[in-house]
Amino acid sequence: MREDEKPAAQGPATREHLLAVALRLFAEHGIAQVSNRRVALEAGTGNNYAVGYHFGSRRGLIKEILGRHQAAVEPLRAARLAQARRTGEAGDYVGGLILPLTEHLAALPVPTFYARFVQQALADPDASALCHASNNASPSVTEIRGWLRENTEDLAPAVLAARSRLITLLATHTCAQHEAELHHGSPRAFDSWQEVGAFLTASVTGLLAPPRRAACA
């Protein structure tokens, strides 16, 4: 059992304990496969209704996990956005979306579970809606997306939509895989979260670049 998953007395400590256990279970097994009862049992609370008592519902539990991490990421994103405003460079705006997350994950003690949780959540219709709502509530994300839309006008709307879906898959999978590799000590494609962030920023910037026109002979 992880240090942050040791059973605690009822109260705020129990709430934190349930969050830690739920995050790990969702990350390792998927959203639909983990019931509120299972979270309570693995947390050792002795109360099958602990999740409902502390979070109101399963939806409330997922929203709390997202909100906790979003609150940590948002100041990092605001700082990146300020830099992007100064430079006006596409790579800095893209970095404002990618790098705050990898920086946040790098600051957490290993093993982390949030990247794998997000991957699982995006595969679940209800949890995916909560993920998107959490992102949409970020003023920094809204501004960055708006800038990117205005500066990718050379891409047809259908092409931009398709590339946006690809970007989500690329970023989610890459972060989840690196997190799992760190957790299990398996061979890693990247040496650090910093490398993951740099790779994703460069890749996404390239995907959003306008198509090159063939030079006239």
WOBEL-V391461 format. One record per pair of residues at least 6 apart in sequence whose C-alpha atoms are under 6 Angstrom apart, sorted by the first residue. I is the first residue (numbers start at 1). J is the second residue. If there is no record, write none. Layout:
# WOBEL-V391461
I;J  I;J
This chain:
# WOBEL-V391461
5;17  5;21  7;44  8;14  22;39  24;113  26;117  27;113  27;116  27;117  30;120  36;51  37;48  40;48  40;50  55;61  73;100  76;100  77;96  77;100  78;140  80;96  81;96  84;92  84;93  91;205  95;201  99;197  102;193  102;197  106;193  111;183  115;175  115;176  116;176  119;172  121;127  121;128  122;128  154;210  155;210  181;188
